[in-house]
């Protein structure tokens, strides 16, 4: 038998309830709503052994479909509030910022790399990223990648 992962799409209504509960436990643990895996399992009504059996194999499908990660390179003037205005602009696009890495300013400008995730109609949101060039203090915006 082949040990490589083989994915299929199945309506959750026909699956045993344990799979939905595993996803619920994973969410509880990620949000730190319970102190231990045991208490999260107890809260959802499944055994720890069932959780550990399926936790690495069960994932919500819609997260993979509706989200897009974008990596940006932005060159900013070394002025107070410029990075803040970029972050506010990204917030207005409903972007979830994953990482921000800023270099030390040289010659009055600083390079910033931002990874963000969109949910929804990412084509419109990606087009709106180009408008960021019009913000005061933004020298350059380049999209490095989009997944």
N, C-alpha and C positions, 0 to 999 in steps of 0.2 A: 504494500500500500504506500502511496506517495505521502510524505510528511509535510509537503508544502501547503500553506493555507489555501483553501478553496472557499471563496465567498459566494453566498447566494442571498437573494433578497426574498424575505418572507414576511407577509402581513403578521404583525404581532398578535392579532386576534386568534390566530390558529396555533400559536406557540404556547407552551406551558407558562404559567404565570411567573415562574421562577426567573425567567429572563428579564422581565420588566422590573422585578424586585432587585435583581443584581444591578441594573442600571440605577435604580433608586438609591441603593447603598453606595454606589460609586459617587453619586452626586452629593449625598450626605457627607461622605468622607472628604470630598474635594472642598466642600463649603465649611468643613470643620464644625458641623452642627452636632456631632456626637464626639465623645472623647476616644472611643475605641471602635474597632470594626465589629466587635461582639455586640456593643450596644446599638450600632446602626443596623446590624442584622436583626436583632431582637425587635427594634422599632418597626422594621418592614415585614417581619414575620417569616424570615428564612433562616436556615441554619448557616453557621460560618462555613461548614464544609461545602455547602451548595454555592455560597458566594465565591470561595476560593477555587472551586472547580470551574466556574464560568467567567470569572472577572476579567481574564485576559482574552476572552473570545467574544464578548458581547459589547457592541458599540452602537450608539444611536445613529441611524442612517442619515437623518436630515441634517445633522451637523456637518457631515462630509459634503452634502450637496449644496448647501446654501451659504457656505463660508469661503471666503477667498483671502489668502494671506498676500500682502503686498509689502515689498521692501523698497524703501525710499532712501535716496541720498539727497540731502538738502544742505546748501551752503548759505549760512546766515551771517549778517553783519553782527559785530560784537557790540550790540546795544541792549540795554535793559528791556525786557519784555518781548523780545523778538521770538524766542523759542516758545514762550507762553502763548503768543498770538497764533503760532502754528498749531500748537496743541488744541487751542480753543477752536480753530478752524476744523481740525480733524474731528473733534467732538461734534461739531455741527453736522458733519457728514455721517454721524453715528458709527465712527470707526472705533474699534476696540484696540487700543495701543498695547502691543505685546512687549516691545523693547524700545528703549531710546539710548543711543550711545553718542555722546558728544565729545569731540576732541577739544583740546585747549586752543583758544583763538590764536591765530598767527596772521600777521598783517591785517588785523581788523576783521577777520572772518573766521568762522568756526564751521567745521563739517559735522553734520548730524546724520546718523543712520537711524531710521525708524522702521520697525516692523509693525504692521497693523493688520487687523482682520476686519473684513466687511461681512455683513450678513444682509441679504436682500439683493437688490439689483446692482451688482458691483460694477457693471459697465458704466452706468451713470456716475457712480461714486468715483471710479478711476478717472473719468473725464474731468470731474470736478477737482481732482488733485492738481491738474495743470493750472487751474485758476489760483492756486496757492502762490504762484510766482508774483501775483499782484499785491501780496501782503507787504507792508512796509518792513524792510530789513531782510527780505528773502532775496538772495542773489541768484540762486539756481535750484532747480528741482529736477531730479532724475529718478525715474522708476527703474530700479535694478532688476526686479523680478516680480512676477505675479503668478501665484499657483492656483 
